[in-house]
């Protein structure tokens, strides 16, 4: 077997130069001025025996010659400079700047994932396997994204692929990292210089950790959850399963005395991912193992797989939306993603790759578009099972009303002050058939929690008062022996009226206040 389980990692796994050989392009026309034919991943082209065990994946795409422009650091976008080397462990990446201060990311389309395992395993067959399975990625998937994203109103970069000549010396000390390789260049969204007209009313950008920290520090910061839901449904449409918090930037938009964060997806490395074939990968990516490596095809057979890497950020930034909200967003996307839009988007692939896979990708995208409401319903059901609602370090009032045996309403209010009126921060009615548990976190403010309603059945509520002098009053009643309210806080410094329904879970341990704000 080509990747023997007893072999050592191959130090010469990757090709030295992506430039196509005369034999590889003998039937193709000349590339023309300032362009060349390249083969980005001929090292993934394996025989049938190897593919039986390890999968065909997207190997034919990696080993197909494509025509790309030759990168010229001094000419691109009026002249670019290398600001710093990127911190990614798998891709070779750089941050570049132009004369206006605008920031660009330059990343290799091929990856070396060997660093994700310990040094011991890096020297064994595991290193070979990890490197070989990069063939599941589609190196050109990101090129299809802009046309689709533009149609539905999801912010996007405009990536472009380049070949960096083996003779290029413009990267100085990094020359050996870029020579002979294929890279993707795209705008980043980091500074005021990156504020294009697309981001009307925005004043700057934030990374996810900074935006999350501000959101939970002050109740004057908010995330646009409907915009984020649209972006997440778009992730499902294109099969992008790797959407953790580091895959997002946020446009900062002031709204009177408050600030709203608008989502900007980035790093589209896993679009049109394909690891559904090969004996070993098929077993490894089953629902009981590495489920998240879900392949792009014509339906949404496993919506939950696409949500695994994004669980932390999904739970925090999609807790307001009702099933009706999700369906409206899905239907709007369907209307915008016409056949013409999808066909135009896929036409952005290199011509030789389009000939190879274009019609298949178009078919899959159209099928998935038609199934978006079904995917949205499933995504909502998954997120609705257990919902966490957090306040901030400011002062909030949490009102929980047990409306009837099936419905529970949660409202969060920012109380009025001398300078501003009260504002409703959150409101949603939960249904017992969908939601198994609601968890409230007051965080560090002097918060108020009031529960009311007399019902026969209801949804269990957990209240974590958080730091601060909290007032918690449970006037609700749920018939039966079970208590449906649990109150967690420290024993001193709070006013708590348990009533007949609440269970006292107060403690001397300050760790009861713990809440993961930034996903660290």
C-alpha positions, 0 to 999 in steps of 0.5 A: 500500500502506498501509505504503508502503516509501517512506513515513516513520514516522507520528507519529500512528500510535496512536489518541488515546483507546481510549474507544469511539465511539457508532457502535462500540457502537451494538448493545451494551448500556450498560457500567454503573457505573464501566465503559466500552466501549473499543477498544484498537487500532482503529489496527490495523484495516486494509483487505483490501489491507493485510492481504494483504501484512501479515497479518490477525494479531489485528487483529479482536481489537484493534478489537473493543469490550470492556467494562472498568472505569475505573481509580481509583488511589486506590481500587484495592487499597485505594489505590495510589501510583506508586513509579516509571516502568518501564524497558521500551522498548516498553510504558508501565509503572509500579511501584505500591505499596499501603499494605502495601508490596506491589508491582504492575506497571501496563503498557499493553497496546499497544506501540511497538516502534520503539525496537528499531531505530536512530534512522535506521530509526525515521524510515522505513517500518520504524517503520510496519511494526514498529508495525503488526506489534504486531497479531500479539499478543493483548492479552487472552491473559494473562487466560487464563493464571491458570486454566490455570497454577493447574491444573498448579501453575505460579505466576502473577499475576492480571492485570486490565485497566482503562481510564484516563480521558482526564480522569484526573490522578492520575499527575501528571507522567505523565498524558499517558502514561496518559490514554485508554489500556488498561492491565494491572494485576498483582501483582509478586513482589519483596519479603517483602510479596509472599509470599502463602500460595501461596509456602509456605516461601519467604522472599523473591524474586530476579530471574534475574541475582541467582539465577544469580549465586548459583547459580554462586558457591556450590554451596548454591544450586540451581534446581528443574529439574522445576518449570522444565520444567513452566513451560517446557512451559506456555509451549509450550502457550500459544504464549509464545515470548518467555521470556528470563531477564528473563521470570522471577522466583524464589521463594527456599526454604531447604532445610536448609543449601541454597537452592532457586529456584522459577520464577515466569513473568511478562510474558505479552505473547506468549500466543496470538501470531499472525503466520502470515498475510500475504505479507511476515510469512509470509516473514519468520517462516520457519525461515531468517529470524525463526523465533522469531515462531511463531504459536499454532495447534493443534499444535507444528509448530516446537518449536525456535522457542519455544526461541530466546529462552530458549536461555541459561536453558534450557541452564543450568536444564534440563540434569538432566532425562532423557527420562523426566522430561519425559514424566512432567511432560507426562503430569501436565499433560495429566491436570490440563488437563481440557476443563473447565479449558481452557473455564473459562480461555478464558471469562476473555476479555472476552465480545465477544472470546470470541464472536469467538475463544473456540471457536477458542482452546479447540480449539487448547489442547485439541489442544496439550494432547493433543500435550504428550508429543510436544512434551516429547520434541522439547524434550528432544532439542533440549536433549540434543544438547549439554549444559553442566554447570557447578559453582560457585566452591565445591569440586566433584568431577566423575565421568564414567563411560563405562558402555558404547558408548552410555551415559555417566554424569556425577555432580557431588558436593559433598565432605563438610566438618566441618559437613556430609556430602557431597551429590550435586549432579548425576547423569544418564546420557547416550545417544550417540544423543541427545547429541553433546557434554558440556561440564563447567565447574568454575568457580573452585573447587579441583575434581576431575575423574575419567574412567573406562571402557573402550569402543569408542565414546562421547560427546566430553567437554570439560572446562574446569577453571576458576580454582583448583587443579584435579585432572584425571585421565582413565583412560577409553579409547575405542577408535580413533584419535580422542581423545574427551576435551579438557581446557581449563585454564591450564598452571600450578597444576593436576594433570593426568593425560591418560592415552591418551584426553585431548587437552591443550588447556591454555594461558597465556590466562586467557580459557580460564576464561570462562563466561557466568553471567548471560547479559550 
